[in-house]
């Protein structure tokens, strides 16, 4: 094996020394940029995928301070701050050097409305309470009456009294969306976990019964409505008086209520 000559050793030492000098020089430049200039200060904040909340609302809620050094910012804290907002389900925040923060949020979407002591509660499709207001702002979302609610808290899943579960109603609405009935439902009357009625936007009322075999029963309702409109028994003039009863055994009963 060939021995390393003295000249080669000197050259190697010089190379190592040069590398150390270059690294020290680069670190010095970085230190100056980091501590003595505003080169890495946050001046650009980009918020993406927000629809309900404004950019300013999200930035303010995050706690991010403009012109703060981008390396000092605690990304986890910003994300945790954002997920305390009822409308924010997830938040993913990234640094983009030298001076940009990107906030990618996933918002919860209005899915159901519940009437509650003179106000309305807005929930997403997981039963999480995301807003409380005095009026129904979105006319396309079904409103539910009759639920006995236990201490509603924004940002938390809604709890019901008497061991009843909000998931039953959420599941009913999800399945109604699958069969194409969700957008047609105007109001739901919740009597208990064994019985609900609902009214369509046309005015037709459906005595649905219990929240069992929901998908089958919803498809049955759609089929009944299609047949009634095809036969002319139900039309634009009398739809508000239509009544479909699914609680009288295996067969549905259709009647027209008197004016």
C-alpha positions as CSV (number, residue, x, y, z in Angstrom):
1,X,0.0,0.0,0.0
2,X,1.4,3.4,-1.1
3,X,2.4,5.8,1.8
4,X,1.1,9.3,1.7
5,X,3.9,11.7,1.0
6,X,4.7,14.8,3.0
7,X,3.6,17.0,0.1
8,X,0.3,15.3,-0.2
9,X,-0.3,15.7,3.5
10,X,0.5,19.4,3.3
11,X,-1.9,19.8,0.4
12,X,-4.6,17.9,2.3
13,X,-4.2,20.1,5.3
14,X,-4.4,23.2,3.1
15,X,-7.7,21.9,1.6
16,X,-9.1,21.3,5.0
17,X,-8.0,24.7,6.2
18,X,-9.6,26.3,3.1
19,X,-12.9,24.5,3.6
20,X,-12.9,25.6,7.3
21,X,-12.3,29.2,6.2
22,X,-15.1,29.0,3.6
23,X,-17.5,27.5,6.1
24,X,-16.6,30.2,8.7
25,X,-17.2,32.8,6.0
26,X,-20.5,31.4,5.0
27,X,-21.6,31.1,8.7
28,X,-20.6,34.7,9.3
29,X,-22.6,35.9,6.3
30,X,-25.6,33.9,7.5
31,X,-25.2,35.2,11.1
32,X,-25.2,38.8,9.8
33,X,-28.3,38.1,7.6
34,X,-30.0,36.4,10.4
35,X,-29.4,38.9,13.2
36,X,-28.4,42.2,11.7
37,X,-30.7,42.6,8.7
38,X,-34.4,42.1,7.8
39,X,-33.6,39.7,5.0
40,X,-35.3,36.8,6.7
41,X,-38.1,38.8,8.2
42,X,-41.6,37.7,7.2
43,X,-43.1,40.2,4.7
44,X,-45.3,37.9,2.6
45,X,-48.1,35.7,4.0
46,X,-50.1,33.5,1.7
47,X,-53.4,31.9,2.8
48,X,-54.8,29.2,0.6
49,X,-58.0,27.1,0.5
50,X,-60.0,29.4,2.7
51,X,-63.6,30.2,1.7
52,X,-65.5,31.0,4.9
53,X,-62.8,33.0,6.7
54,X,-60.9,35.9,5.3
55,X,-57.1,36.0,5.0
56,X,-56.9,38.7,7.7
57,X,-59.1,36.6,10.1
58,X,-56.8,33.6,9.6
59,X,-53.6,35.5,9.9
60,X,-54.7,37.3,13.1
61,X,-56.0,34.1,14.7
62,X,-52.7,32.3,14.0
63,X,-50.7,34.8,16.0
64,X,-48.2,35.4,13.3
65,X,-46.4,38.8,13.5
66,X,-45.2,40.4,10.3
67,X,-41.5,41.3,10.1
68,X,-40.7,38.6,12.6
69,X,-37.6,36.5,11.7
70,X,-38.8,33.5,9.8
71,X,-36.6,31.1,11.7
72,X,-37.8,32.2,15.1
73,X,-41.5,31.6,14.3
74,X,-42.9,28.4,16.0
75,X,-44.9,26.7,13.2
76,X,-46.6,24.3,15.5
77,X,-47.9,27.1,17.7
78,X,-49.4,28.8,14.6
79,X,-51.1,25.6,13.5
80,X,-52.5,24.9,17.0
81,X,-53.8,28.5,17.2
82,X,-55.7,28.1,13.9
83,X,-57.3,24.8,14.8
84,X,-58.9,26.4,17.8
85,X,-61.1,28.3,15.3
86,X,-64.4,26.4,14.9
87,X,-64.3,26.7,11.1
88,X,-60.7,25.4,10.8
89,X,-60.4,21.6,10.7
90,X,-56.8,21.4,9.8
91,X,-53.9,23.8,9.2
92,X,-50.6,23.2,7.5
93,X,-48.1,26.0,7.6
94,X,-44.8,26.1,5.7
95,X,-41.8,28.5,5.5
96,X,-40.7,29.6,2.0
97,X,-37.3,31.3,2.3
98,X,-36.3,34.0,2.6
99,X,-39.4,35.9,3.8
100,X,-42.7,34.0,3.0
101,X,-45.1,32.0,5.2
102,X,-47.7,29.8,3.4
103,X,-50.9,28.9,5.4
104,X,-52.8,26.0,3.9
105,X,-56.1,25.5,5.8
106,X,-59.0,23.0,5.5
107,X,-62.2,24.6,6.6
108,X,-65.3,22.9,8.0
109,X,-68.4,23.3,5.8
110,X,-71.9,24.1,6.9
111,X,-74.0,20.9,6.7
112,X,-76.9,21.2,9.0
113,X,-78.8,23.8,11.1
114,X,-80.4,23.1,14.5
115,X,-82.9,25.5,16.1
116,X,-82.0,26.1,19.7
117,X,-83.6,28.6,22.2
118,X,-84.1,31.5,19.9
119,X,-80.9,30.9,17.9
120,X,-79.6,28.5,15.3
121,X,-76.6,26.2,15.6
122,X,-74.6,25.4,12.5
123,X,-72.8,22.0,12.3
124,X,-70.5,20.4,9.8
125,X,-70.8,16.8,8.5
126,X,-69.1,15.4,11.6
127,X,-71.6,17.0,14.0
128,X,-69.1,19.7,15.1
129,X,-70.6,23.0,16.1
130,X,-69.0,25.7,14.0
131,X,-71.3,28.7,14.3
132,X,-74.2,30.2,16.4
133,X,-76.4,32.9,15.0
134,X,-79.8,34.3,15.3
135,X,-81.0,33.5,11.8
136,X,-80.6,30.8,9.2
137,X,-78.1,32.2,6.9
138,X,-77.9,29.4,4.3
139,X,-81.3,28.6,2.9
140,X,-80.1,25.5,1.2
141,X,-79.2,23.6,4.4
142,X,-81.9,21.6,6.3
143,X,-83.0,22.9,9.6
144,X,-83.8,20.5,12.5
145,X,-86.3,21.0,15.2
146,X,-86.9,19.1,18.4
147,X,-83.4,18.0,19.4
148,X,-82.6,18.1,23.1
149,X,-79.1,19.6,23.3
150,X,-76.6,19.4,26.1
151,X,-74.4,22.5,26.6
152,X,-73.3,23.3,23.1
153,X,-69.7,24.4,22.7
154,X,-68.2,26.0,19.6
155,X,-65.6,23.7,18.0
156,X,-66.8,20.6,19.8
157,X,-69.1,17.8,18.7
158,X,-72.7,18.5,19.6
159,X,-74.0,16.4,22.5
160,X,-77.7,15.5,22.9
161,X,-79.6,14.6,26.1
162,X,-81.0,11.2,27.0
163,X,-78.2,9.2,25.4
164,X,-79.3,10.2,21.9
165,X,-76.6,10.6,19.3
166,X,-76.1,13.5,16.8
167,X,-74.4,10.9,14.5
168,X,-77.8,9.4,13.7
169,X,-79.0,12.7,12.2
170,X,-75.6,13.3,10.4
171,X,-75.9,9.9,8.9
172,X,-79.4,10.5,7.8
173,X,-78.4,13.7,6.0
174,X,-75.3,12.1,4.4
175,X,-77.4,9.3,3.0
176,X,-80.0,11.8,1.8
177,X,-77.2,13.5,-0.1
178,X,-76.2,10.2,-1.7
179,X,-79.7,9.5,-3.0
180,X,-80.2,13.1,-4.2
181,X,-82.7,14.2,-1.5
182,X,-80.5,16.4,0.7
183,X,-81.0,19.7,-1.3
184,X,-84.7,19.1,-1.4
185,X,-85.2,18.8,2.4
186,X,-86.2,22.0,4.1
187,X,-87.0,21.1,7.6
188,X,-86.7,18.0,9.9
189,X,-88.8,17.4,13.0
190,X,-86.9,15.1,15.4
191,X,-89.3,13.5,17.8
192,X,-86.9,10.9,19.2
193,X,-84.4,8.3,18.0
194,X,-87.2,6.2,16.7
195,X,-89.2,8.8,14.8
196,X,-88.6,11.8,12.5
197,X,-90.7,13.7,10.0
198,X,-89.3,16.0,7.3
199,X,-90.7,18.6,4.9
200,X,-89.4,19.1,1.4
201,X,-88.9,22.5,-0.2
202,X,-92.0,21.8,-2.3
203,X,-94.0,21.5,0.9
204,X,-94.6,17.8,0.7
205,X,-94.3,16.2,4.2
206,X,-92.8,12.8,4.8
207,X,-93.5,10.8,8.0
208,X,-90.2,8.9,7.9
209,X,-90.4,6.9,11.1
210,X,-87.3,5.6,12.8
211,X,-83.7,6.0,11.8
212,X,-83.2,2.4,10.8
213,X,-82.7,1.1,7.2
214,X,-82.2,4.8,6.4
215,X,-80.7,4.4,2.9
216,X,-83.3,2.0,1.8
217,X,-86.2,4.2,3.1
218,X,-84.7,7.3,1.5
219,X,-84.4,5.6,-1.9
220,X,-88.0,4.5,-1.4
221,X,-89.1,8.1,-0.8
222,X,-87.3,9.2,-4.0
223,X,-89.0,6.4,-5.9
224,X,-92.4,7.3,-4.5
225,X,-92.0,11.0,-5.4
226,X,-90.9,10.2,-8.9
227,X,-93.9,7.9,-9.5
228,X,-96.3,10.5,-8.0
229,X,-95.1,13.2,-10.2
230,X,-95.1,10.9,-13.3
231,X,-98.7,9.9,-12.5
232,X,-99.8,13.5,-11.9
233,X,-101.0,12.7,-8.4
234,X,-98.4,15.2,-7.1
235,X,-97.6,18.4,-9.0
236,X,-96.6,22.0,-8.4
237,X,-100.1,23.0,-7.5
238,X,-100.7,20.5,-4.7
239,X,-97.2,19.6,-3.6
240,X,-97.5,21.7,-0.5
241,X,-100.4,19.4,0.6
242,X,-98.7,16.1,-0.2
243,X,-98.1,13.7,2.7
244,X,-96.2,10.5,2.5
245,X,-96.4,8.1,5.4
246,X,-93.8,5.4,5.8
247,X,-94.9,4.4,9.4
248,X,-97.9,2.3,8.4
249,X,-96.2,-1.0,7.7
250,X,-94.3,-2.0,4.6
251,X,-96.3,0.1,2.2
252,X,-96.2,3.9,2.0
253,X,-99.4,5.8,2.2
254,X,-99.9,9.0,0.1
255,X,-102.6,11.5,0.8
256,X,-103.3,15.2,0.0
257,X,-104.0,17.3,3.1
258,X,-107.0,19.5,2.9
259,X,-106.4,23.2,2.4
